[in-house]
Amino acid sequence: MAILSALTFTATAEFCAQNQPITASANSITVEPISPFHLYEGEDINHTAYEQYLSLTAPTAVAVTNNYTAIADGKTLHVYDRTANQYNEYVHTEEITQLAFDDADNIYFLSELELWTIPAKDLSNASKVNHISALGFTLYDNALYYNTTLKKIKRYDLSNGDTDEYTLPNVLQADSPLTFAKGNLYCICKDDDGNSALTKINPGTTQVTSIASFPAPILSMAISNNLFCAVTESGNFQVYNLGNLKGEAITDTALDATDKGGYRALFAKGDDVYAVRGNSIRLYSTEDSAFTDFEINAASSSPHRLDGANEVYLAENKLFIADDNNDRISVYNTTDKVFEQAIPSTLPDPFLSSYAETLLVSSAQETFLYSLSGKSYGETLLHIPTEDLDGNVIGTTCVYDRYYLLTDGGYCYTLTQKDGVWGYIQTQTIPYASAFTADVFGSLYVMYNNGDLYRFTEQELTTPNTTGMKILEDLPEVEKLAVDYENNLYALCDGEMRKYLSKENYETYESCTPSHDNVVKDETPRVISFAFGVEDKHTYFLYENNYLVKSNELPISTVSAIKVSEAGKSIFSAEQTDFEVVKIPAETILIEFDITALQNADKDADFPYIAFLRPHTEITALKIGEEGNHSIIVVPNDTIGYKAYLVETRECSTLTETDYRKSYTEPIKGYLTNMVSVYKYPYLNKLLTVADLSRGENVTLIGEVTGLNYEYYEIAYTTEGGKTVTGFIPKDYILSFDGRTPTSETVTYGNTEDDKDTVWRFTYIALGFVAIGILVDFLLLRKPKETEEN
């Protein structure tokens, strides 16, 4: 049997049922955010996620303390409170250009050359600071340092109002940035050649030292971990080793030209430097001399962040995200909780499908199949240009190792692999299709332009002039459609999640819209795609502002969440229960579970799930019970004993009892050739032992079972307490010999009458013991070691 550890499925669709009776009100589904580089589950990490996903338009400044992050974005001051895990806002009358915190977490900001302050914990009202007019400022040791239009630096003591003024050897740069590092004030002056000169001032001694001159004007700077970080007039971000700046003019661009273009302001906090760039806030690590994945903005080009994301697809433990504006398909490992190497892709608004170690990426006009395996990772296995298809692709999906494409030209294409080479063929005509998806059982769902939804088997889909079964009609437009393990349909309709119930013939739906509370600061979030699997109960939601969240509350049905109910009690009870031998066709889903763990499982617990598989061949199995829509079966294996599975009862064909079971009209006496257990079913599992018998005991054979891994006798045994129990023992453990002596025979030779009874008695008994010895030596003691489950 081909074993699949997991299979998941999603696909796009264009329509969703409307005018259907609503059977449940909207439910709030709680979610957890996925970071750009981790799956956030802990409280502290959630704070980081929430902080990063803030939509910014044109930020101009940032300042950070242990408790707060403040960002100036036009006239709006965004303040993130780490203790409350939320953003608060203050809107000023004019644009805010610079920010700083004092030791009491009061925010100071510059607007139209005027200095204002506001408490971070209460953003209700801001006040001016003593009518100070400044071009730039910084805070240190409860004092305010600012430069004026007179090109001087002044110090203002916030506690007593004292002021100082510093005399500089050079003319202060008009828009000179100011910063503190190790107790010294740094500013930018103009040297004799008009270049930007980094100057250090000791506030206590007023000593002024020239550090270095730079060829490009410096608009912002920060010093951290003995590195001098600067933003030039052209917006470049440059890093210098401060210890290597010896007063000479710098002729090269930087010791480390880390990133270029679009930068406006810097702020140092510990070993990190926050950099304002474009419409985001990035984080530069001076320890690693590189930008990290941390970035405050809804859209980002940082590694593993998203910009213009529009589709998400889950296959086994890989979550694929179409990251359009970053020209890549991001790959998130849900098991290891890390992003893997992205697949480069420039296809706009792609459809995604994946099986095993392949990924299909298809836009309306072009299709690529990529390898996800080893050294060939990212290589193109198949390319289908637009001219090779009749029409534009309107949907893709896969049924295990086969991919399917539908076009608006009315054609279906099948992609398969033969001898290691992928190819495709055109099958039947399916006109007016608008969307496509599949379920775990191999059924395919086609949405038509008129709002009808049909379900096809693979054979129906690929056979010309064959139609499927209509399951919904008159559906409005949707953004996505998927199917769970119980064939319930999930539709995303204008940001609303709907579940159409298969048990009610899809005539009703339940609303199950996810909540975005405490995930991101967004007034109008909208889900644009989702994905779920058949093993993990988590659902992954993609929002239009380029963030992902996961939820375990969407009511999807999975193979790993089937309730035990009364199954364990029935299987392991002492009472005799019947069994069947069944045939299960190829390509049927089998759900493997741990039957040992089932014994003591609570009835409200889930079956102890292991994996699911889809055998390519028909199998014969022992059915020992039922639970709901599932049969409980046992399949013998030549090398590892037995495995227990759940399978949908509708897939089981019960053999005629006479094909595998025979009841004796006359019971036969049998003797055990070895110590052995009597089993409740013809299934050697210690948990199902009815009685333990010793070698040489006699039992009554009342029937036999054939066609399984062993041939079994059905036996009856009376205990010392007088209780009769029945069960099954492999035939190899029993000698069907009742020990009765033959009928006395009289033989006449001439005139002599000779009674042979005594001779026959001894001969018969002797031969019987010889036979027992031979069977013990050659059959029983040499039995396979793995015939019994412990």
Secondary structure, 3 states (H helix, E strand, C coil): CCEECCCEECECCCECCCCCCEEECCCCECCEEECCCCECCCHHHHHHHHHHCECCCCEEEEEECCCEEEEEECCEEEEEECCCCEEEEEECCCCCCEEEECCCCEEEEEECCEEEEEECCCCCCCEEEEEEECCEEEEECCEEEEECCCCCEEEEECCCCCEEEECCCCEECCCCCEEEECCEEEEEEECCCCCEEEEEECCCCCCEEEEEEECCCEEEEEEECCEEEEEECCCCEEEEEHHHCCCCECCCCCCEEEECCCEEEEEEECCEEEEEECCEEEEEECCCCEEEEEEECCCCCCCCCCCCEEEEEEECCEEEEEEHHHCEEEEEECCCCEEEEEEECCCCCCEEEEECCEEEEECCCCEEEEECCHHHCCCEEEEECHHHCCCCEEEEEEECCEEEEEECCCEEEEEEEECCEEEEEEEEECCCEEEEEECCCCCEEEEECCCCEEEECHHHHHCCCCCCEEEECCCCECCEEEECCCCCEEEEECCEEEEECHHHCCCCEEECCECCCCCCECCCCCEEEEEEECCCCCEEEEECCCCEEEECCCCCCCCCCCECCCHHHHHHCCCCCCCEEEEECCCCCEEEECHHHHCCCCCCCECCEEEEECCCCCEEEEEEEEECCEEEEEEEECCCEEEEEEEEHHHCEECCHHHCEEEEEEEEEEEECCCEEEECCCCCEHHHEEEEECCCCEEEEEEEECCCCCCEEEEEEECCCCCEEEEEEEHHHEECCCCCCCCCCEEEECCEEEECHHHHHHHHHHHHHHHHHHHHHHHHCCCCCCCCEC
